[in-house]
Amino acid sequence: MAKPLTDSEKRKQISVRGLAGLGDVAEVRKSFNRHLHFTLVKDRNVATPRDYFFALAHTVRDHLVGRWIRTQQHYYERDPKRIYYLSLEFYMGRTLQNTMVNLGLQNACDEAIYQLGLDLEELEEIEEDAGLGNGGLGRLAACFLDSMATLGLAAYGYGIRYEFGIFNQKIVNGWQVEEADDWLRYGNPWEKARPEYMLPVHFYGRVEHTPDGVKWLDTQVVLAMPYDTPVPGYKNNTVNTMRLWSAKAPNDFKLQDFNVGDYIEAVLDRNLAENISRVLYPNDNFFEGKELRLKQEYFVVAATLQDIIRRFKSSKFGCRDPVRTCFETFPDKVAIQLNDTHPALSIPELMRILVDVEKVDWDKAWEITKKTCAYTNHTVLPEALERWPVSMFEKLLPRHLEIIYAINQRHLDHVAALFPGDVDRLRRMSVIEEGDCKRINMAHLCVIGSHAVNGVARIHSEIVKQSVFKDFYELEPEKFQNKTNGITPRRWLLLCNPGLADTIVEKIGEEFLTDLSQLKKLLPLVNDEAFIRDVAKVKQENKLKFSAFLEKEYKVKINPSSMFDVHVKRIHEYKRQLLNCLHVITLYNRIKRDPAKAFVPRTVMIGGKAAPGYHMAKLIIKLVTSIGDVVNHDPVVGDRLKVIFLENYRVSLAEKVIPAADLSQQISTAGTEASGTGNMKFMLNGALTIGTMDGANVEMAEEAGAENLFIFGLRVEDVEALDRKGYNAREYYDRLPELKQAVDQISSGFFSPKEPDCFKDVVNMLMHHDRFKVFADYEAYVQCQAQVDQLYRNPKGWTKKVIRNIACSGKFSSDRTITEYAREIWGVEPSDLQIPPPNIPRD
């Protein structure tokens, strides 16, 4: 029997990793050795694996720099309309492999590193994730940057360079414990500090209305230091920029006062200013009204807008007035996309600059602002909407509060003119919410101040129009759009699943990587025996590889021929990890009741982080680990059922688990998950979906055919009907014996014998105040899971459905999403123009 290929040998056979020409390999080796030499000359004589990683990262970075400079030069000469994507989160993950993929260097690097007696994959594992995001919203921003570069748009991502990203999750005694993510500890080879573009940001102070305009005085200044990271497009020599701001105290910070009692104290207080960019707030879909968070939001907005205006004024074909106060053409040269309401202060800040600084009159300034800004809504959950206390604004941003009041006054005057006497409508539509604590509704500010408002999946965009912003939709229906989310097929297929990518390339060529709709060409192969075999073989190899990873990292042994049932996403009640738990307990009870029966073996993997202050989410993690403790050690069960909690779920772990999954769980209550993007990643990587008609699942079912997904449960209409009737959990508990048994086991301490009432809060919530109606979908879910088992018993039938899903996943490329944003919101056209590479002289 032939001995299995090593990973390195296998990778050499994969054509999509770029040809390893002898010249390229020699050049990479030479460059690698040069970087390694300089590292060691400076520090030590003997190289560590981390030294090898940095030498390789710097080698790959060298290939970016020329293209980066040339791209920016190209934009300066052509002066296209620029797209500014503002986000408080960019969940980038690792950069090395993505850069090699997009530059077509992967095989050359692999071969060079192999010749030097090293393993590329081992070096890739040394890199820290850039975890500057919580989940979907931050990862979407990262996919969008990749697509904007690949489509040749003159785009910039702007955000905060958090010193500490999303916490690392440890599981201790079954509970989540957080530790700080010190991702910059060893340095970041991909960023370039740009101190020459440092900018001041003002806070606090007071407002004075003078004959020559409004002045914001006596402010505290914090400096914003930019760090630039290159964003390479896929094999088109375009390299865009992500610019992240870091907070620096000015050198005279706290030393301006004449009577500085303590110089040392004053210097130590610099930390107060620099705390602004210290840490990412770890909440997903939840608003926490902390002053530091508001400071972060204004910090990124104020620095970015100064940068945008500087670039607009200095651009070759900008206005030619000597004093540059002609902002007439601003919306023709600048588009600002607000990723949720977090950068909403862009609207009053742009007004402040235009009116107070540039002396543009109010109505003109407002027209410019609206034409420039567009807003993406990411959630309909009320607890996630940003509503800042007016009192906090008054103190921190007094001028912005005045501007918001003026915007709101004009807006309400307009509404009152159209709907005379409808005071309730005025109350509903105001930016200012009256009450014991007056608040600013940031979503209303965004809708009023933008020319386009979009949801992120068709069903979500409809809910936005029919409920959340119903009054605004009636006022300006033309403003509301849908832009269904997507994912980049470079990271989420080519990089994470090269075996599947190559199997596809053998059949339809490489073009699908930049035009994912071409996957439709796989449909005729759905009955091709050889192709069915190849797809199944790739999945089995991915499962074996992930099994080995779990054994090595977590010392858990799993059965690689079992169904890999995967539920990975942030832990939240609306995502209903509890529904999954109830199914697992039901399976366990069925095995115990009839141990002789043939069961389809499953490995259930649940992973995700809980916000540190979210008690129920942390209890849910404890429940999963506790169920695992019982199920995994029951000899009657054997390896027919295993429950694994995947610790510290993050981008780099997603890249390993998604290609190995058989079943993807997307089971939120209909009407709660705006889109979801993990669902798309699983579909593209050959897993089948069990899910509700929520978010983008609806469009996935439409593309692939509902019969090729496992759809179950209440629809949005049913949820609304049940709300009107009144949801009564006990009704289901009393009617369904298996549900009752499972709930009673949780409640009685069967899964927590040492602490019998450990889960009383969970049971109490499920029985008495479950907003997300877990029991209402239990029966349909368990029945649907039985259909999953039935199909899994027929491997060929299963794989045919897998192929249909892959073939129909083309719509969910972020290239398609960004093309729609470009044409329908930003008013620019994507270009497939290749910028000449650095080694070819310019015209």
C-alpha positions in Angstrom: 0.0 0.0 0.0 1.3 3.4 -1.0 2.2 5.6 2.0 0.1 8.7 2.4 1.5 11.9 1.0 2.8 14.4 3.5 1.0 17.7 3.7 4.0 19.3 1.9 3.9 16.8 -1.0 0.1 17.1 -1.2 0.3 20.9 -1.3 2.8 20.8 -4.2 0.2 19.1 -6.3 -2.3 21.9 -5.8 -2.2 24.0 -8.9 -4.1 27.0 -7.6 -1.3 27.8 -5.2 0.7 29.4 -8.0 3.5 27.9 -10.0 6.8 27.5 -8.2 9.2 28.7 -10.9 12.9 28.0 -10.1 13.7 31.7 -10.2 10.9 32.6 -7.8 12.0 29.8 -5.4 15.6 30.9 -5.5 14.6 34.6 -4.9 12.4 33.7 -1.9 15.1 31.6 -0.4 17.7 34.4 -0.9 15.3 37.1 0.6 14.4 34.8 3.5 18.0 34.2 4.4 18.8 37.9 4.2 15.9 38.8 6.6 16.9 35.9 8.9 20.5 37.1 8.9 19.6 40.6 9.9 17.3 39.4 12.7 20.1 37.2 14.1 22.9 39.7 13.7 20.9 42.1 15.8 19.8 39.6 18.5 21.1 36.1 18.9 23.1 33.3 17.1 20.4 30.6 17.1 17.1 31.0 15.3 13.7 30.2 16.9 10.6 29.2 14.9 9.4 32.7 15.5 12.5 34.1 13.8 11.7 32.0 10.8 8.1 33.2 10.8 9.2 36.9 10.8 11.9 36.2 8.1 9.1 34.8 5.9 6.6 37.5 6.7 9.2 40.2 5.8 10.0 38.3 2.6 6.4 38.3 1.6 5.9 41.9 2.7 8.8 42.9 0.3 6.6 41.6 -2.6 3.7 43.9 -1.4 5.6 47.2 -1.0 6.2 48.0 -4.7 2.6 47.2 -5.6 1.3 49.2 -2.7 3.3 52.3 -3.6 2.3 51.9 -7.3 -1.4 51.5 -6.5 -1.5 54.6 -4.4 0.4 56.5 -7.1 -2.1 55.3 -9.7 -5.0 56.6 -7.5 -3.2 60.0 -7.1 -2.9 60.3 -10.9 -6.3 59.2 -11.8 -8.1 60.8 -8.9 -11.1 58.3 -8.8 -14.0 58.6 -6.4 -12.7 57.2 -3.1 -14.6 54.8 -0.9 -14.1 55.1 2.9 -15.4 52.1 4.9 -15.7 53.2 8.5 -15.9 50.5 11.1 -15.0 50.1 14.8 -14.2 46.5 14.0 -12.0 44.7 11.4 -11.7 41.0 12.2 -8.7 40.2 10.0 -7.3 37.0 11.4 -3.9 36.0 10.1 -2.3 37.8 7.1 0.7 35.7 5.9 -1.1 33.0 4.0 -3.7 35.4 2.6 -1.0 37.6 1.2 0.8 34.7 -0.4 -2.5 33.5 -1.9 -3.4 36.9 -3.3 0.1 37.5 -4.7 0.2 34.0 -6.2 3.3 33.2 -4.1 2.2 30.2 -2.1 3.9 27.4 -4.0 7.2 29.4 -4.4 7.3 30.1 -0.6 6.3 26.5 0.2 9.1 25.1 -1.9 11.7 27.6 -0.7 10.8 26.9 2.9 10.8 23.1 2.3 14.3 23.3 0.7 15.5 25.1 3.9 14.3 22.2 5.9 11.2 24.0 7.4 7.5 23.4 7.2 5.4 26.3 5.9 2.3 25.3 7.8 4.2 25.3 11.1 5.4 28.8 10.5 1.9 30.0 9.6 0.7 28.7 13.0 3.0 31.1 14.8 1.2 34.2 13.6 -1.3 35.8 16.0 -4.8 36.5 14.7 -5.6 40.2 14.4 -8.8 39.9 16.5 -10.0 43.4 16.2 -13.6 42.3 16.0 -16.4 40.4 17.8 -17.9 38.4 15.0 -20.0 38.9 11.9 -19.8 42.7 11.6 -16.0 42.8 12.0 -15.4 39.8 9.7 -17.7 41.3 7.1 -15.5 44.4 7.0 -12.4 42.2 6.5 -14.1 40.3 3.6 -15.2 43.7 2.1 -11.6 45.0 2.1 -10.5 41.9 0.2 -13.3 42.3 -2.4 -12.8 46.1 -2.8 -9.1 45.5 -3.6 -9.9 42.6 -5.9 -12.4 44.7 -7.8 -9.9 47.6 -8.2 -11.9 50.1 -6.1 -10.0 53.1 -4.6 -11.1 52.0 -1.1 -9.8 52.6 2.4 -10.8 50.8 5.6 -10.6 53.1 8.6 -10.8 51.9 12.2 -9.0 51.7 15.6 -5.7 49.9 16.3 -6.8 48.2 19.5 -3.8 47.2 21.7 -5.9 44.3 22.9 -8.4 42.7 20.6 -11.2 40.2 21.4 -10.2 38.3 24.6 -8.7 34.8 24.4 -11.1 32.3 25.9 -10.0 29.7 28.3 -12.3 27.0 29.6 -11.7 26.3 33.3 -13.9 23.7 35.1 -16.3 24.1 32.2 -16.6 27.9 32.6 -15.3 30.6 30.3 -12.4 32.6 31.6 -11.1 35.6 29.7 -7.5 36.6 29.2 -6.2 39.7 27.5 -5.2 39.3 23.8 -1.7 40.8 23.7 -1.5 40.4 19.9 1.2 43.0 19.4 3.6 41.5 22.0 6.1 40.3 19.3 5.4 43.1 16.9 3.2 43.2 13.8 5.1 42.7 10.5 2.2 43.9 8.3 1.7 47.4 9.7 3.6 50.7 9.0 3.3 53.6 11.5 2.8 56.9 9.7 3.7 59.6 12.3 3.8 62.2 9.6 0.0 62.0 9.3 -0.7 62.2 13.0 -3.8 64.3 13.7 -5.4 66.0 16.8 -8.8 65.0 18.1 -10.7 67.2 20.6 -12.9 66.3 23.6 -14.8 68.2 26.3 -14.5 72.0 26.3 -17.3 74.6 25.7 -19.0 76.2 22.7 -18.9 80.0 22.0 -21.2 81.6 19.4 -19.3 84.7 18.1 -19.9 87.1 15.2 -17.4 85.2 13.1 -19.0 81.8 13.7 -19.1 79.1 16.3 -16.0 78.2 18.3 -15.3 75.0 20.3 -12.9 76.1 23.0 -10.9 74.8 26.0 -10.9 71.2 24.6 -8.6 68.4 25.7 -6.5 67.1 22.8 -5.6 63.5 22.0 -3.4 62.7 19.0 -4.4 60.0 16.5 -1.4 58.1 15.1 -2.1 56.2 11.9 -0.9 52.7 11.2 -1.3 51.4 7.7 -1.8 47.8 6.7 -1.7 46.7 3.0 -4.8 45.0 1.6 -3.8 43.1 -1.6 -6.4 42.2 -4.3 -6.4 38.8 -5.8 -3.6 38.6 -8.5 -4.4 42.1 -9.9 -1.4 44.0 -8.4 -3.8 46.3 -6.5 -2.8 47.0 -2.9 -5.3 49.1 -0.9 -4.8 50.5 2.6 -6.4 49.8 5.9 -5.6 52.7 8.2 -6.0 52.1 12.0 -5.7 55.0 14.5 -3.8 54.7 17.8 -4.3 57.2 20.6 -1.2 59.2 21.8 -1.1 61.9 24.5 0.4 65.2 23.3 3.8 65.9 24.9 2.4 68.8 27.0 -0.5 66.6 28.2 -1.5 67.7 31.7 1.6 69.9 31.8 0.0 73.0 30.4 -1.3 74.0 33.8 0.9 76.5 35.5 0.6 74.9 38.8 1.6 71.3 37.9 2.0 70.0 41.4 3.5 66.7 40.3 5.4 66.3 37.0 5.6 62.5 37.5 1.9 62.3 38.1 1.2 64.4 35.0 3.3 62.1 32.8 1.7 59.0 34.2 -1.7 60.5 33.4 -0.8 60.2 29.7 -2.3 56.8 30.0 -5.8 58.4 30.4 -5.6 59.7 26.8 -4.0 56.6 25.4 -6.6 54.3 26.9 -8.9 55.3 24.0 -7.3 52.7 21.7 -6.4 50.2 24.5 -9.1 47.6 24.1 -12.0 46.4 21.9 -15.4 46.3 23.6 -16.3 42.6 23.6 -20.1 42.9 23.1 -21.8 41.4 20.1 -25.3 42.6 19.4 -25.4 44.5 22.7 -25.1 48.2 23.5 -23.2 49.2 26.6 -23.3 53.0 27.1 -19.9 53.6 28.5 -18.1 57.0 28.0 -14.9 55.3 26.9 -16.8 53.6 24.0 -18.3 57.0 22.9 -14.7 58.4 23.0 -13.6 55.5 20.7 -16.4 56.2 18.3 -15.6 59.9 18.1 -11.9 59.3 18.0 -12.0 57.2 14.8 -14.5 59.5 13.1 -12.7 62.8 13.9 -9.3 61.5 12.7 -10.7 59.8 9.6 -12.7 62.8 8.5 -9.7 65.1 8.8 -7.8 62.6 6.6 -10.6 62.3 4.0 -10.7 66.1 3.7 -6.9 66.5 3.5 -6.9 63.9 0.7 -9.8 65.6 -1.1 -8.2 69.0 -0.9 -4.7 67.9 -2.1 -6.0 65.6 -4.8 -4.9 66.5 -8.3 -8.3 67.3 -9.7 -9.8 68.6 -6.5 -11.2 72.2 -6.4 -8.7 74.6 -7.7 -9.7 77.6 -5.6 -6.8 79.2 -3.8 -8.5 78.8 -0.4 -10.1 75.4 -1.2 -13.5 76.0 0.2 -15.3 74.6 -2.7 -16.9 71.4 -1.4 -19.5 71.3 -4.2 -17.7 68.3 -5.7 -17.1 66.5 -2.4 -19.8 63.8 -2.9 -18.4 63.1 -6.4 -15.0 62.3 -4.9 -15.9 60.8 -1.5 -18.2 58.0 -0.3 -18.4 57.2 3.4 -20.0 53.9 4.4 -21.0 53.6 8.0 -20.7 50.0 9.2 -23.6 50.0 11.7 -24.2 53.2 13.9 -20.8 53.0 15.6 -19.3 55.6 13.3 -22.6 57.7 13.2 -20.8 60.7 14.6 -19.4 61.1 11.0 -22.7 62.9 10.2 -22.5 65.7 12.8 -18.7 65.9 12.5 -18.8 66.4 8.8 -21.4 69.1 9.4 -19.2 70.7 12.1 -16.2 70.9 9.7 -18.2 72.2 6.8 -20.2 74.8 8.7 -17.8 75.9 11.5 -14.4 75.4 9.9 -15.0 75.7 6.1 -17.9 78.3 6.5 -20.2 76.4 4.1 -23.8 77.4 4.7 -26.0 75.0 6.6 -28.3 73.8 3.9 -25.4 73.3 1.4 -23.5 71.4 4.1 -26.4 69.2 4.9 -26.9 68.3 1.2 -23.2 67.5 0.9 -23.3 65.3 4.1 -26.3 63.3 3.0 -24.9 62.7 -0.5 -21.6 61.5 1.0 -22.8 59.2 3.8 -24.6 55.8 3.6 -25.6 53.6 6.5 -25.7 49.8 6.9 -28.0 48.4 9.6 -26.8 45.1 11.1 -29.4 44.2 13.7 -33.1 44.6 14.7 -32.5 43.5 18.4 -33.6 46.5 20.5 -30.8 45.9 23.1 -28.2 46.4 20.4 -29.4 49.8 19.3 -27.1 52.7 20.3 -28.9 55.2 22.5 -26.5 57.6 24.1 -27.5 59.8 27.1 -27.7 63.5 26.2 -25.9 64.3 29.4 -22.8 62.4 28.2 -22.8 64.2 24.9 -23.2 67.6 26.7 -20.0 66.9 28.6 -17.9 65.1 25.9 -19.0 66.7 22.6 -20.9 69.9 23.3 -20.8 71.2 19.7 -22.0 67.9 18.3 -25.0 67.9 20.6 -26.0 71.4 19.3 -25.6 70.2 15.7 -27.7 67.1 16.4 -30.4 69.2 17.9 -30.4 71.5 14.8 -30.5 68.4 12.5 -33.4 67.0 14.5 -35.3 70.3 14.6 -35.2 70.7 10.8 -36.1 67.0 10.4 -39.2 67.3 12.7 -40.3 70.5 11.0 -40.3 68.6 7.7 -42.3 65.6 9.2 -44.8 68.0 10.9 -45.4 69.8 7.6 -46.2 66.4 5.9 -48.2 65.0 8.8 -49.9 67.9 10.6 -51.0 67.1 14.2 -49.5 63.6 14.3 -47.5 64.2 17.5 -47.0 60.5 18.1 -45.2 60.2 14.7 -42.9 63.1 15.7 -42.1 61.3 19.0 -41.4 58.1 17.2 -39.2 59.7 14.5 -37.2 62.1 16.7 -33.4 61.6 17.1 -33.9 62.7 20.7 -35.8 60.2 22.9 -37.6 62.0 25.8 -37.9 60.4 29.2 -36.2 60.3 32.6 -32.9 60.0 30.8 -32.9 61.9 27.5 -31.1 59.8 24.8 -29.8 60.2 21.3 -31.0 57.5 18.9 -28.0 57.0 16.7 -29.9 54.8 14.1 -32.4 57.7 13.5 -29.4 60.1 13.1 -27.9 57.7 10.5 -31.2 57.3 8.5 -31.8 61.0 8.4 -28.2 61.9 7.5 -27.6 59.3 4.8 -28.7 59.0 1.1 -28.9 55.2 1.3 -29.8 52.8 4.1 -29.4 49.1 3.7 -30.0 45.8 5.5 -27.7 42.8 5.0 -30.1 40.1 3.7 -33.4 40.3 1.9 -35.6 39.3 4.8 -33.7 41.7 7.1 -34.1 44.6 4.8 -37.8 43.9 4.6 -38.0 43.9 8.5 -36.1 47.2 8.5 -38.7 48.8 6.2 -41.7 47.2 7.8 -40.9 47.6 11.5 -37.6 49.2 12.8 -37.7 52.2 10.4 -41.3 52.0 9.2 -42.0 55.7 9.6 -38.8 56.6 7.8 -39.6 54.2 5.0 -43.0 55.9 4.5 -41.2 59.3 4.3 -38.4 58.3 1.9 -38.9 54.8 0.4 -36.3 55.3 -2.3 -33.6 55.5 0.4 -33.9 51.9 1.5 -32.0 49.1 -0.1 -30.9 45.5 0.4 -27.3 44.3 0.1 -27.1 40.6 1.0 -23.8 39.9 2.7 -21.1 37.8 1.2 -17.7 36.2 2.0 -14.4 36.3 0.2 -13.8 33.0 -1.7 -10.0 33.6 -1.4 -9.8 33.1 2.3 -12.9 31.0 2.7 -12.2 28.4 0.0 -8.8 28.7 -1.7 -6.9 29.4 1.6 -8.8 27.2 4.0 -9.8 24.4 1.7 -7.1 24.0 -1.0 -8.1 20.3 -1.6 -11.7 21.3 -2.5 -10.6 24.4 -4.5 -8.3 22.2 -6.6 -11.0 19.5 -7.2 -13.2 22.3 -8.5 -10.4 23.8 -10.6 -9.8 20.5 -12.3 -13.4 20.6 -13.6 -14.1 24.2 -14.4 -10.8 26.1 -14.3 -9.7 29.0 -12.0 -12.0 31.8 -13.1 -14.6 31.1 -10.4 -12.2 32.6 -7.8 -13.0 36.1 -9.0 -16.5 35.2 -10.4 -18.1 32.8 -7.9 -21.3 32.5 -10.0 -19.3 30.2 -12.3 -19.7 27.4 -9.6 -23.0 26.8 -11.4 -20.9 24.9 -14.0 -20.6 22.1 -11.4 -24.3 21.4 -11.6 -24.0 18.9 -14.5 -21.5 17.0 -12.4 -23.9 16.3 -9.6 -24.2 12.6 -10.9 -20.6 12.2 -12.0 -19.3 9.2 -10.0 -15.7 10.3 -10.1 -16.5 13.9 -9.0 -18.8 12.6 -6.2 -15.9 10.4 -5.0 -13.4 13.3 -5.2 -15.6 15.7 -3.2 -16.3 13.0 -0.5 -12.5 12.2 -0.4 -11.6 15.9 0.2 -14.1 16.1 3.0 -12.8 12.9 4.6 -9.2 14.2 4.5 -10.3 17.5 6.1 -12.0 15.6 8.8 -9.0 13.5 9.5 -6.8 16.5 9.6 -9.1 18.3 12.0 -9.4 15.2 14.2 -5.6 15.1 14.5 -5.6 18.8 15.4 -8.2 18.3 18.2 -6.2 15.3 19.5 -2.9 17.3 19.5 -4.3 20.6 20.9 -7.1 19.5 23.2 -6.3 15.8 23.8 -9.7 14.7 22.7 -10.1 11.6 20.5 -13.0 11.6 18.1 -14.4 9.3 15.5 -13.5 10.8 12.1 -16.2 8.7 10.4 -18.9 10.3 12.6 -21.0 13.2 11.3 -19.3 16.4 12.2 -22.2 18.5 13.5 -20.9 22.1 13.9 -22.4 25.1 15.7 -19.9 27.9 15.8 -20.7 31.6 16.4 -20.9 34.1 19.3 -22.9 32.6 22.2 -26.2 34.4 22.4 -29.8 33.5 23.4 -31.1 34.5 20.0 -28.7 32.1 18.2 -30.2 29.3 20.3 -27.2 27.1 21.2 -29.8 25.9 23.9 -31.9 24.3 21.2 -28.9 22.4 20.0 -28.2 21.3 23.7 -31.8 20.0 24.0 -31.3 17.9 20.8 -28.0 16.5 22.1 -29.7 15.5 25.4 -32.6 13.9 23.4 -30.1 11.9 21.3 -28.3 10.8 24.5 -31.6 9.7 26.1 -32.6 7.7 23.0 -29.2 5.8 23.0 -29.7 5.1 26.7 -33.2 3.9 26.1 -32.3 1.5 23.3 -28.5 0.9 23.3 -28.8 -2.0 20.8 -30.4 0.2 18.1 -28.2 1.5 15.2 -27.5 5.2 15.6 -25.8 7.5 13.2 -22.6 8.5 15.1 -22.2 12.2 15.6 -19.6 14.5 17.0 -21.3 17.7 18.0 -19.0 20.7 18.2 -20.2 23.9 19.7 -17.9 26.9 19.9 -18.0 30.7 20.4 -17.2 33.4 22.9 -19.7 34.9 25.4 -19.5 38.6 26.2 -17.8 38.8 29.7 -20.8 40.5 31.3 -23.5 38.2 29.7 -24.4 35.8 32.5 -26.8 33.7 30.5 -24.3 33.2 27.7 -21.7 32.0 30.1 -24.1 29.6 31.7 -24.9 28.2 28.2 -21.1 27.4 27.8 -21.1 25.7 31.2 -24.1 23.7 30.1 -22.4 22.5 26.9 -19.3 21.5 28.7 -21.4 19.7 31.5 -23.4 17.8 28.9 -20.1 16.8 27.3 -18.7 15.6 30.7 -21.7 13.2 31.0 -22.1 12.0 27.4 -18.4 11.6 26.6 -17.8 9.4 29.6 -20.8 7.1 29.4 -19.6 3.6 28.2 -23.1 2.8 26.9 -22.8 5.6 24.4 -19.3 4.8 23.2 -18.3 6.8 20.1 -21.8 7.2 18.8 -22.2 10.6 20.4 -19.5 13.1 21.5 -19.9 16.7 22.6 -16.9 19.0 22.2 -16.8 22.7 23.1 -14.3 24.3 20.7 -12.3 26.7 22.9 -11.3 30.2 21.8 -13.2 30.1 18.5 -11.7 32.8 16.2 -10.9 33.3 12.5 -7.9 30.9 12.4 -9.9 28.2 14.1 -12.9 28.8 11.7 -10.4 28.2 8.8 -9.8 24.7 10.2 -13.2 23.6 11.4 -15.4 24.8 8.5 -13.7 22.7 5.8 -14.2 19.6 8.1 -17.9 20.1 8.9 -20.7 17.9 7.6 -23.6 19.8 9.2 -23.9 23.5 9.7 -26.2 24.7 12.4 -28.0 28.1 11.7 -30.9 27.9 14.0 -31.7 31.5 15.2 -35.4 32.4 15.8 -36.8 33.6 12.5 -36.4 37.4 12.3 -33.4 37.8 14.7 -30.3 37.0 12.7 -29.8 39.9 10.2 -27.9 37.8 7.7 -25.2 35.5 9.1 -22.1 34.8 7.1 -20.8 31.6 8.7 -23.8 29.9 7.0 -22.3 30.9 3.6 -18.8 29.6 4.6 -20.1 26.2 5.5 -22.2 26.0 2.2 -19.1 26.9 0.1 -17.0 24.3 1.9 -19.3 21.3 1.5 -21.4 21.1 4.6 -25.2 20.8 4.6 -27.3 23.4 6.5 -29.9 22.7 9.2 -31.6 26.1 9.7 -34.6 28.3 10.2 -35.9 30.7 7.5 -33.9 33.5 8.9 -31.2 35.9 7.5 -29.4 34.7 4.4 -30.6 31.1 5.0 -33.7 32.2 3.1 -31.6 33.1 0.1 -29.4 30.0 0.4 -32.6 27.9 0.2 -33.8 29.9 -2.8 -30.4 29.5 -4.6 -29.9 25.7 -3.9 -33.5 24.7 -3.6 -35.1 24.3 -0.2 -35.0 20.5 -0.6 -31.2 20.7 -0.5 -31.1 22.3 3.0 -32.7 21.0 6.2 -35.2 23.9 6.8 -37.4 23.7 9.9 -39.3 25.8 12.4 -41.5 28.9 12.7 -41.3 31.5 9.9 -41.3 35.2 10.8 -45.1 35.3 10.3 -45.5 32.4 12.7 -43.3 34.1 15.3 -45.4 37.3 15.0 -48.7 35.2 15.3 -47.3 33.4 18.4 -46.4 36.8 20.0 -49.9 38.1 19.5 -51.4 34.9 20.9 -48.8 34.8 23.8 -46.0 32.2 23.8 -46.5 29.7 26.6 -43.4 27.4 27.1 -45.2 25.1 29.6 -47.7 24.0 26.8 -44.7 22.4 24.9 -43.1 21.1 28.1 -46.3 19.3 29.0 -47.1 18.0 25.5 -43.6 16.7 24.5 -42.3 13.9 26.8 -38.7 14.0 25.4 -38.5 17.7 25.9 -39.8 17.4 29.4 -37.2 14.7 30.2 -34.4 16.8 28.8 -35.5 20.0 30.7 -36.0 18.0 33.9 -32.5 16.5 33.6 -30.9 20.0 33.3 -33.1 21.2 36.2 -32.5 18.3 38.5 -28.7 18.5 38.3 -28.3 15.3 36.2 -25.6 17.2 34.2 -24.2 19.0 37.3 -24.4 16.5 40.1 -22.0 18.5 42.3 -24.1 21.6 41.9 -27.7 20.5 41.3 -29.1 24.0 40.9 -26.3 25.2 38.6 -28.7 25.7 35.7 -31.8 26.9 37.5 -31.5 30.3 35.7 -31.4 28.6 32.3 -34.5 26.5 33.1 -36.3 29.4 34.6 -35.6 31.5 31.5 -36.7 28.7 29.1 -39.9 28.1 31.1 -41.0 31.7 31.9 -39.3 34.4 29.8 -37.7 33.0 26.7 -37.9 35.8 24.1 -36.5 33.4 21.4 -39.1 30.6 21.8 -36.7 27.6 22.0 -39.5 25.1 22.9 -41.7 26.3 20.0 -39.2 24.9 17.5 -38.0 21.9 19.5 -40.3 19.3 17.9 -39.7 20.4 14.3 -35.9 20.6 15.0 -35.7 17.1 16.4 -37.7 15.7 13.5 -35.5 17.6 11.0 -32.4 16.2 12.7 -33.8 12.7 12.1 -34.0 13.5 8.4 -30.3 14.6 8.6 -29.4 11.2 10.1 -31.4 9.4 7.4 -29.6 11.1 4.5 -26.2 10.7 6.2 -26.7 6.9 6.1 -26.6 7.3 2.3 -23.2 8.8 1.6 -23.7 9.2 -2.1 -27.1 10.9 -1.7 -25.4 13.2 0.9 -22.5 14.1 -1.3 -24.9 14.9 -4.2 -26.7 17.4 -2.0 -23.3 18.8 -1.0 -22.3 19.3 -4.7 -25.6 21.1 -5.4 -25.0 23.4 -2.4 -21.5 24.3 -3.5 -22.6 24.8 -7.1 -25.3 27.2 -5.9 -23.2 29.2 -3.4 -21.9 31.8 -6.0 -24.3 34.5 -5.0 -22.7 34.7 -1.6 -19.3 36.0 -2.7 -18.5 39.4 -1.2 -17.4 40.4 -4.7 -21.1 40.3 -5.7 -22.0 42.3 -2.6 -19.4 45.0 -3.1 -20.3 45.3 -6.8 -23.8 46.1 -5.7 -22.7 48.7 -3.1 -20.4 50.2 -5.8 -23.1 50.6 -8.4 -26.2 51.3 -6.3 -24.8 53.3 -3.3 -21.3 54.7 -4.1 -21.8 55.4 -7.8 -18.6 53.8 -8.9 -17.9 51.0 -11.3 -15.6 48.0 -10.4 -12.6 47.6 -12.7 -10.7 44.5 -13.8 -7.7 46.7 -14.9 -4.4 45.2 -13.9 -2.0 47.7 -12.5 1.4 46.8 -14.0 3.6 44.9 -11.4 6.5 46.8 -9.9 9.1 45.0 -12.1 7.5 46.4 -15.3 8.3 50.0 -16.0 5.4 52.5 -16.0 4.2 54.1 -19.3 
